[in-house]
Amino acid sequence: MLLMKISLLKQILHIRQFLSVSIRYTAINLKLSTAVKRPDSKLNTMKLDSPQFHAIFTPEVNGLSELFQKYGYGLRMAGGAVRDLLMHKHPEDLDFATTATPEEMKKMFGAEGIRMLHRKGEAHGTVTIRLNDKQNFEITTLRIDTSTDGRHAEVKFTTDWELDAGRRDLTINAMFLGLDGTIYDYFNGKKDLEDKCIRFVGDPNGRIQEDYLRILRYFRFYGRIASQPDCHDIQILEAIRSNAEGLGKISGERIWMELKKILSGNYAKEIMLRMIDLGIAPFIGLPENPNINEYKEVCERSYSMKPHPVTRLTALLTTEDEVQSLHSRIKFSKYDRDLSLFIINNKTLVGKPPLRPFIYLLFQSKSKVSDTHEWCCEILKYRGELCLWKELSELKIPKFPVSGHILVEKGLKPGPEMTNIMTNLKNIWIDSNFKMTKEELLDYLDKNTHGDC
């Protein structure tokens, strides 16, 4: 009897220890879960069955699906592809999320002899592969942010789909799509898409402070999805206003990548004016007081001609110095920088007939004729001159028949004198409506003393 009591006491003590450990373990996990599950969520699911969905199943996508099933890892489409399919569009890119870690994926792909491409994204969970030498796939491990500084995030891998969805920027980008057609929607992204409503996942203020580029991403997707040009949630606008300065931490390349999509999308006029109103301009390289009136007019009169994003952006500037200052901030390409400078310097160019001064520019510019042709067309868009723009854009630019090499053969030495002669010959050729031949131009040159055209 005594032995039975001792045994029973031992069992009770063992159970109490087990319960104590379990409670502490549960408390720790609950604390971790509370820390990372910031936004409230409620899973909604539905089956997608559309022609666009079925069209994505190439042999490569099917092969990818079978591979992850074979090794027992979860695989779903993520982000933009899900959004596009719900809008009955064929996705431009297919991005995938998985429960497999990068190391597990590398091991799996290595065992299957699958080619892995550039690996710079592995630290953040992304592995890129190429299947059958036909299609590239980016596959990213589910993750949570352990710390952020407004530009970059330190991440920890997870197998919880909801936690990964909770770290994304906008509700319409936080959905997953299983390859069986099941939509996994934790934050009502599908309803927001149907309502054409752009919302952050959770608190806008906190979400923006994790990555200040999300300010521009919000406006980019607003232009892509919304049905009204300037109908924003007041709470979101206040969060953007109070965090606008954070854009100063973001690299110019990332800013320009988003900005040019905003400028070429819907409601470019209204969105940019709203951004300026919220105090964003100085933190993305624009002047303290951009040329708002010029910008409005250019957007309105060029709307039907679909101007280059640089053309619209340049309307906010007035001087070469402002172009160079913007360039130093957002790191234009050489083409974009030169286009902006070209517009600033030539936007008021006039002549008779009206296209003639632009044709002179084509052959006097130090840039490629094809580039200058495009830039002249952009000026006509900037000015809203639809008919002249169509005429110039359809103009087949002939090749000038006299080269510097030919002039050297005639005894001229490279230098300022030869440059002047070449310019004069081009003007004569243009005045002939491009009809004078090489022989006629050289004959004209010979009849002028010392080649003085």
Buried (B, 14 or more C-beta within 10 A) or exposed (E): EEEEEEEEEEEEEEEEEEEEEEEEEEEEEEEEEEEBBBBEBEEBEEEBEEEBBEEBEBEBBEBBBEBBEEBEBBBBBBBBBBBBBBBEEEBEEBBBBBBBBBEBBBEBBEEEEBEBEEEEBBEBBBBBBBBEEEBEBBBBBBBBBEEBEBBEBEBEBBBBBBBBBBBBBBBBBBBBBBBEBEBBBBBBBBBBBEEBBBBBBBEBBBBBBBBBBBBBBBBBBBBBBBEEBEEBEEEBBEBBBBBBEBBBBBEBEBBBBBBBBBBBBBBBBBBBBBBBEBBBBBBBBBBEEBBBEBBBBBBEBBEEBEBBBBBBBBBBBBEEEBBBBBBEBBBBEEBBBBBBBBBBEBBEBEEEEBBEBBBBBBBEBEBEBEBBBBBBBBBBBBBBBBEBBEBBBEBEBEEBBBEEEBBEEEEBEEEEEBEEBBBBBBBBBBEEEBEBEEEBBBEBBEEEEEBEB
